[in-house]
Amino acid sequence: MKISDFLQAIVTFQDGSSHLYKVPTMKVQTFTLQEIKEKHLTFLIPFVPLRFRNRLYSEKNAVKSEELTSFYDEIMVMLNQEVENGYLSETQRTMVVSLLRKSMIRVFYRDESLVKEVLRLTEPIRKFEWEDLEKELQEERKRNKEELQEERERNEAERQLKDAEIERLKARIRELEEKQ
């Protein structure tokens, strides 16, 4: 499918007027890693592995583990330079790497050796802060649930003790009434 160099977008404003704009398309697959680096378009990196799709089942030009490792290493060098030069924060770098990992797994999901290589390459990435917070929240919910269950059990035990005391007192009252 050929993507045109321009697309059209109709923008409707609050006053009811509509305008047709001619918008240039950004063809991600035409950018080399060098162009992405030069133009600081690191947000495109997770889309770059899509280039490998047409070679996955090629017998002559199949994607090899070494090529994947080299590709990933080149991206990591680029991202680290972007952080050093102040174009990316460490959090943004981590986010790009996480999205790249997911993208690569989706592209290579049918080739177990390539998926293992992706996992090996990307395993040491740092988690996002929200992932840690989500884990803490789940642990806190579990603790709260356990504490609630313990409290219910204590309340049940107390209720049984009070019921037993009430029965003992009723029996004592009956005993005293019979003596009279």
Backbone torsions as a table, in degrees:
resi	resn	phi	psi	omega
1	MET	NA	122.9	179.4
2	LYS	-87.8	128.0	178.2
3	ILE	-94.2	130.1	-178.2
4	SER	-70.9	161.7	-178.9
5	ASP	-73.2	-20.7	179.4
6	PHE	-137.0	146.1	172.0
7	LEU	-119.6	162.5	179.3
8	GLN	-110.3	141.4	178.9
9	ALA	-132.0	129.7	176.0
10	ILE	-96.0	121.9	179.7
11	VAL	-111.4	122.4	179.0
12	THR	-103.8	127.7	-177.7
13	PHE	-95.2	168.6	-177.1
14	GLN	-61.1	-29.1	-179.4
15	ASP	-78.1	0.9	177.5
16	GLY	94.3	-10.2	179.8
17	SER	-76.4	146.6	178.3
18	SER	-121.7	142.8	179.6
19	HIS	-132.6	140.5	179.0
20	LEU	-97.8	122.7	179.7
21	TYR	-112.4	142.4	174.7
22	LYS	-96.9	117.6	-173.4
23	VAL	-113.6	125.3	177.9
24	PRO	-68.0	141.5	179.0
25	THR	-87.4	148.6	176.5
26	MET	-106.3	109.3	-177.4
27	LYS	-91.6	93.7	-174.1
28	VAL	-55.0	-41.1	-174.9
29	GLN	-69.3	-13.1	179.0
30	THR	-87.4	-13.1	-179.8
31	PHE	-79.8	131.8	172.4
32	THR	-83.1	164.4	176.5
33	LEU	-59.8	-35.5	178.9
34	GLN	-63.7	-42.5	178.3
35	GLU	-66.0	-39.5	177.8
36	ILE	-60.7	-42.7	179.6
37	LYS	-65.7	-49.3	-177.0
38	GLU	-60.8	-36.5	-177.4
39	LYS	-95.0	2.7	179.5
40	HIS	55.6	45.6	-179.7
41	LEU	-100.3	46.0	-174.3
42	THR	-61.4	-20.9	177.9
43	PHE	-65.4	-14.8	178.4
44	LEU	-84.5	-15.7	-174.1
45	ILE	-53.3	-43.3	-179.8
46	PRO	-60.9	-16.5	179.8
47	PHE	-90.3	-16.2	-175.5
48	VAL	-60.6	-39.0	-179.8
49	PRO	-59.9	-15.7	177.6
50	LEU	-59.9	-23.2	178.6
51	ARG	-61.6	-26.1	-176.9
52	PHE	-78.4	-15.8	-173.5
53	ARG	-54.8	-45.6	-175.8
54	ASN	-71.6	-11.3	179.1
55	ARG	-100.9	-3.8	-175.5
56	LEU	-61.7	-35.4	-175.8
57	TYR	-111.3	14.2	178.9
58	SER	-80.7	133.0	178.9
59	GLU	-82.1	-33.8	-177.3
60	LYS	-80.0	-37.9	-171.2
61	ASN	-128.2	44.5	-177.2
62	ALA	-66.9	152.0	177.7
63	VAL	-72.3	130.1	-179.4
64	LYS	-108.1	154.2	-179.9
65	SER	-56.5	-40.8	-179.1
66	GLU	-63.6	-39.5	179.0
67	GLU	-64.6	-42.0	179.0
68	LEU	-63.2	-44.3	179.1
69	THR	-61.8	-45.1	179.1
70	SER	-61.8	-43.9	178.1
71	PHE	-58.6	-48.7	-178.5
72	TYR	-64.7	-44.1	-179.9
73	ASP	-60.8	-41.2	178.9
74	GLU	-62.0	-40.9	178.6
75	ILE	-65.8	-41.8	-178.9
76	MET	-64.7	-40.0	176.6
77	VAL	-60.9	-45.7	179.7
78	MET	-60.1	-47.9	-178.6
79	LEU	-63.3	-41.9	178.8
80	ASN	-62.7	-38.7	177.0
81	GLN	-65.8	-39.2	178.7
82	GLU	-62.5	-38.1	177.1
83	VAL	-68.0	-48.0	179.9
84	GLU	-58.3	-38.1	-177.9
85	ASN	-85.1	-1.2	175.3
86	GLY	85.4	9.4	179.4
87	TYR	-83.6	-20.2	179.7
88	LEU	-134.7	146.6	170.9
89	SER	-87.3	165.4	177.5
90	GLU	-61.2	-38.3	178.7
91	THR	-64.6	-42.3	178.6
92	GLN	-64.3	-40.7	177.5
93	ARG	-60.2	-46.0	179.9
94	THR	-61.7	-39.9	179.4
95	MET	-65.0	-43.3	178.6
96	VAL	-62.3	-42.7	-179.8
97	VAL	-64.8	-40.8	178.7
98	SER	-63.6	-43.8	178.3
99	LEU	-67.5	-36.9	176.6
100	LEU	-61.6	-43.8	179.5
101	ARG	-58.7	-48.6	-179.8
102	LYS	-61.7	-42.1	179.4
103	SER	-62.2	-45.3	-178.3
104	MET	-65.2	-39.2	178.0
105	ILE	-63.0	-41.0	179.3
106	ARG	-67.3	-36.2	-180.0
107	VAL	-71.2	-41.1	-173.0
108	PHE	-100.5	13.0	-171.0
109	TYR	-56.7	-23.5	-178.7
110	ARG	-86.9	-10.8	-179.4
111	ASP	-112.3	100.8	-174.1
112	GLU	-57.2	-40.2	-178.5
113	SER	-65.5	-37.7	178.8
114	LEU	-71.4	-37.2	177.0
115	VAL	-63.9	-42.6	177.5
116	LYS	-60.9	-39.1	178.4
117	GLU	-65.6	-41.7	176.6
118	VAL	-59.6	-46.8	-179.0
119	LEU	-64.3	-39.9	178.7
120	ARG	-63.3	-42.4	-178.3
121	LEU	-68.8	-38.7	-169.9
122	THR	-101.1	-2.6	-175.2
123	GLU	-56.5	-44.1	-174.2
124	PRO	-77.0	12.9	-178.7
125	ILE	-68.4	147.9	-179.4
126	ARG	-75.8	145.6	179.0
127	LYS	-77.8	155.4	173.2
128	PHE	-72.0	152.0	179.7
129	GLU	-58.3	-38.2	-177.9
130	TRP	-67.3	-27.8	176.9
131	GLU	-66.7	-40.1	176.7
132	ASP	-65.7	-42.1	179.6
133	LEU	-64.4	-39.8	178.3
134	GLU	-62.9	-41.7	178.7
135	LYS	-63.6	-44.7	177.2
136	GLU	-59.3	-42.9	-180.0
137	LEU	-62.4	-42.5	178.1
138	GLN	-63.5	-41.5	178.5
139	GLU	-64.9	-41.0	179.0
140	GLU	-65.0	-41.5	176.6
141	ARG	-60.4	-41.5	179.2
142	LYS	-63.4	-45.9	178.0
143	ARG	-60.3	-45.1	179.9
144	ASN	-60.9	-41.2	179.1
145	LYS	-63.3	-43.9	178.5
146	GLU	-64.3	-43.0	178.8
147	GLU	-63.1	-41.2	178.2
148	LEU	-62.2	-42.7	178.7
149	GLN	-63.3	-42.6	178.0
150	GLU	-62.0	-42.0	179.2
151	GLU	-64.3	-40.8	177.1
152	ARG	-61.5	-42.5	179.2
153	GLU	-64.9	-41.4	176.8
154	ARG	-62.4	-45.0	179.7
155	ASN	-61.9	-40.6	178.7
156	GLU	-64.5	-42.3	178.5
157	ALA	-63.3	-43.2	177.7
158	GLU	-63.1	-41.0	179.3
159	ARG	-62.4	-42.7	179.3
160	GLN	-64.1	-39.1	176.7
161	LEU	-64.0	-42.7	179.3
162	LYS	-66.8	-40.7	176.6
163	ASP	-60.8	-41.9	178.6
164	ALA	-64.6	-40.6	178.1
165	GLU	-64.5	-40.7	178.0
166	ILE	-62.1	-45.2	179.2
167	GLU	-62.2	-40.5	178.3
168	ARG	-63.2	-42.6	179.4
169	LEU	-66.9	-40.0	177.3
170	LYS	-61.3	-43.5	178.8
171	ALA	-62.6	-40.4	178.4
172	ARG	-64.6	-40.6	178.4
173	ILE	-62.9	-46.3	178.0
174	ARG	-59.3	-40.1	-179.5
175	GLU	-64.0	-42.3	-180.0
176	LEU	-69.5	-38.4	178.4
177	GLU	-64.2	-36.5	-179.7
178	GLU	-69.6	-29.9	179.5
179	LYS	-71.9	-26.0	-177.3
180	GLN	-81.1	NA	NA
